[in-house]
């Protein structure tokens, strides 16, 4: 791999600590839909929040995005623009570049598996500084100024074709955590109870493998009394009404079960939890930061390496794909973790060491 610090001069608006004001707006090109889910949008939000905290303006450009996210952008003073070209196409790059030129943008952040090496080149040729968020080296080549892969399984071998002007940032030390939610927890110390009581269940914005619903049924098989379950359903989860009925059906005096949609701030509930059951996406890095012991199920292909790496580091138990994560296995693993404080303490420490 041929990568280095960018040889072109860095603009004053992105030189790191000590800069108190951003002069040019930051443009984010990402989507959030049934096909792409919401994870890309969420981690881009961390960059938006930090940019705004330094006095900068942010613009989000999307081909497809959930309406409730557009409302959220509006409420946080982020400009939203929708494009018409097919995601990742040359026409998409041209539309994005035209918006960037009109808004006098210096830096563009691109996040999504629909964007490839050619998309990067099209923007770089227009003299924009480019940050490319990546997870598993899905492009044939990389010409962005910065390529950021914060996955715990990130490694340089994923990037054999890299421009000399590209700097690669690898690993959880570059995790994109939203400052408004997670900044205040930086110096917080988690207490590990002898018996876990609070269990958080979250499987992303869309949950295409219906793991929240399966986890509700698994909760009915966990016999320890006094457990508090919080099932968090993403705004685009089509199973919400079915899940709510299932929750009502298994609620008893021996367990407290809640279901919520789009919890905000989510970090408070991560801090609340003694144990989390989650998909293997970027939420895992947020949970690790807060020292939450995790049981991970891989729901899409790019998550498999994350789950395996977090288990290898000692921060989680990885159950594999939904086919392996049956109701009985979920219930058995939760029951074991609830009673084993030493495992949870070790996982918590390992997670915080990663992020």
N, C-alpha and C positions, 0 to 999 in steps of 0.2 A: 504494500500500500504506500502510495506517495502522498502524504498529507503533511501539512504544516500550518503555522499561523498564516493568516491572510497576508499576502504581500502588498495588496492595495492599502491605502491609508484608511484607518478606521474613522468614521464620522464621529464628531463629538457627542452625538446623541446616543451612542451605544458603546461607551468605553468602560463601563463598569461602575464600581463604587465611587462615591464622591460627586457624581453628576446629579444635580438637583432638578434639572429641567430638561425635557426632551423637546427638541426644536421642531422635528418633523413628525407627522402622524405615523403610527405603526399599522400596517395592513396585514390582516390575517386571512388567508385563503383556506377554508376548510368547509366541510359539510357535516350535517347531523340529521340523519334520516333513518328509516327502517333498514336500509342497506348498510349504512356506515356506523350506526349507533351514535352515542353521544360522547364517547371517551375522547375523541380527537378535539371536540369543541371544549370539553372541560379543561384539558391540560393547556390549551391555548388561552383559556381564561386566566390562567396564572400569569402568563406574560402580559396580558391586557391589564390586569390589576397592578402589576409592578410598574408598567409604563405609565399608567394613570397616576400612580402615587408619586411619580417624578415629574408630574405636570404635563404629561403628553396626552395626545388624543389617539383614539384607536378606531379602526374601521374593520368590520368583518364582511367579507365577500363570500357568498355561497351560491351554489346552484340549487341545493335543496336543504331545507332546515325546518325543524319543527316550529310551529307558530309560537309556542310558549317560550322558546328560546329567543325569538325575535323580540318578544315583550320584555324578556329579561335584559337583553342588550339595551333596549330603549330606556329601561329604568336605571341603568348604570351609565348613561350618556355615551354609549358606543354607537357609532353610525353603522347601519346595516345596508348593504346593497346586494341585490340578487342579479346573477348573470344568467344568460340564456344558453350558452354553449355547453356541449357535452363535457362532463367533468374529466379533467386531465388532458383534454384535446389541445391541439395547437390554437384553436379558436378560443378556448378557455384561457390559455396563457395570454393571448392577445387582448382579450377583454380585461383580464386582471391587470395587465400592464397599462392599459389605457386609463383605468381607474386610478392606478398608482401615480401616473404622470399628471392626471388632472388634480389629484389631491396633494401633489408634491411630496410623495412618499420616498424615503430612502431605504427602509427595511421592509421586506415582505417575509412573512412566516407562512410556510406551506405545511399542511398536515393532512395526510390521507393516503391510503393505498392506491387510489386512482391516479396519483401523480407519479410520473416516472422521470428518468434522466433527461429525456427530451423536454419535458415541461420545465425542469430546472434551467436547461440551456437557454430556452426561449426567454426566460426572465433575466438571466444573467447577461445575455446579449443586449438587453435594454438598459444595462448599467445599474440595476437595482442590487442592493445587498440582500442576500437571501439566507434565511434560516430554514432548514429542512428537518422536520421532526420525523423520526424513523423508529422502527421497532425490530426489524429482522433483515435489513439489507435487501429490500424487495426490488430496488432499481438496478438496472444493468450498469449504471455509472452515476457519479455524483460530481456536480460542479458548484453546488451551493457554497457560500462562504463558511457557514456552520452547518454541520450535520449532527444532530443531537439524538442519541439513543440512550435513554435512561433506564432501559430494562436491566434487571439483574444478570441476565445472560448476554448482555452486549459484549462484543469482542471485535477486534480490528479485522479479523479474517472475514467478517461480513462485508467488508468494503475494499475489494481488490482494485477497483477502478475508480480512483479519486483524483480530482484535479489538484495540481500543486498548490493552488490557492485555497484549498479547503482545509478547515480545521475540524477534526472529529472529536466529539465530546461523548464519552462512553460511561455508562453505569449509573447507579442510583444516586451518586453524589450530585448528579445533574437533574434529579427529579423535579418536575414542575408542580410545585405545591402552591395552591392559591393563597396569597399572603393574608387576605382578609379572614380566611377561615383558619389557617394553620399557624400563622405567625405568632399568635398569642399562646400557643401550646408549646413553643420551642423549649422552654425551661421547665415544663411540667413533668412531674414524676408519677408514673403509674403505680398503683398498689395492686398486688396480685393476691386475691383472696384465696383462702384454703379450698373453698368450693366455688367454682364459677356460678354466677347467677344470671348475668345479663348477656343475652346472645343476639347479635346483630346479623341479619341476613340481607345481602344485597347482591344483585346480579346485573347491574348496569341499567342503562336507560331503556333497552328494548327487551332483553332476556329472551332471545329467539328459541332457546332450548327449554324454556318453561321451568327453570330450576327453582324459582321462588315458590311456585305452586308445589313442586315435588318436596321442597324443604318444609312447607307447611304440613304436608302429610307425614314427613319424617318426624316433625316435632311431636306429633301425636303418639309416637312410639318411644319417645324419651321419657323415662318413668321418674326421674329425679323430681321431687316436689319443689315448689317455690321458684321455678325458673321464670324469667321474664324474657320474652321473645319480642324483638322488633323487626318486622319484615318491611323493608323499604322497596317500594315499587317505583320504577322509573316512569317518567311522564309519557313514554311511548309504549308502555307495556300493555298489550292487548288483553292480557289475562286478568286485569285488575278486578273486575266484578266477580269473576269466578274465584279468585284468590280470597276476596273478602268473604264470600259465602263459606269457603273452606275454613277460614279462620274462626268464623262464628260457630261452625259446627264442632270444632275441637276445643274451644275455650272451656276450661273447668276451674274449680276452686283451687286446684293444685298448680295451675300455671297461668301466667298473665301473658296475653298475646295481643300485640298491636300491629296494625298495618297502616303505613303512611305513604303518601305519594309526594315525591320531590321534596324531601326533607331539607331544610335550609336554616341554619348552617349544619351541614352534614358532619362536620368535624366534631361538633358537640356530642353527637351520637356515637361516633367512633371512640371518643374519650370515655363515654358512658359504658361501652361494651367491655365485658371480660373475655369475650370470644367472638370471632366473626366467621361467617360462612359466606364465601364470595367467589366470584369468577376471577380468572387470572389476568385481569387487565390492569390499567394504571391505578385503579382504586387500591390495589395491593401495596403500592408505594406509599399512599396516604395512610393506610392502616399500619404499615411498618414504622412510619415516622412516629406514630402515636403508640407504638409498642403493643399493638393488638395481636394476640395469637390468632392464627388464621387456619381455616380449613378451605382449601382451594379446589375448585372444579374448573377444568378447561372447557370453555364453551365455543371457542373459535380457534382456528389453527395457530394464529400468531401468539396465543396465550400459553401454548404448551411449554415452551422454553422458560417462560416466567415462572410457572408453577413448579417445574422441576428444579430451577435454580433456587427459588425461595425455600424449597424443601431441603436442598443440599446445604444451604447456608444455615439451616436450623430455625428459620423464621416461620415455617408453615408446614402443614401436612398437605400433600398434593394427592387427591383421589383420582386424578386422571379425567377422562371424558365422562359425560353424563351416563353413558352405558355402564361405566364402572361405579358411578356414584348413585347407587340405588337408594330407595328410601331406607331400607334396613341398614345399609352401610353408613349412610349419613347419620342415622340415629345412633348407631354403635360408636361412631367416631366422636360425635358430640358428647355422648355419655362418658366416654373414656377421658376426654379433655376436661370436662366439667369437674371430675374428681381428682385430676392430676395437676396440682399446683406447680410442681417442679418442672414439668414439661412446658406449661404456660409461661412460667417465669423465664425459662431458657429461650423460648420463642420470642417473647417480648424483648429481651435483651438483644437477641440476634437481629430483629427487625430494626431496632433503633440504631444499631451499629451500621446497618446498611444505608439508612437514609438519615 
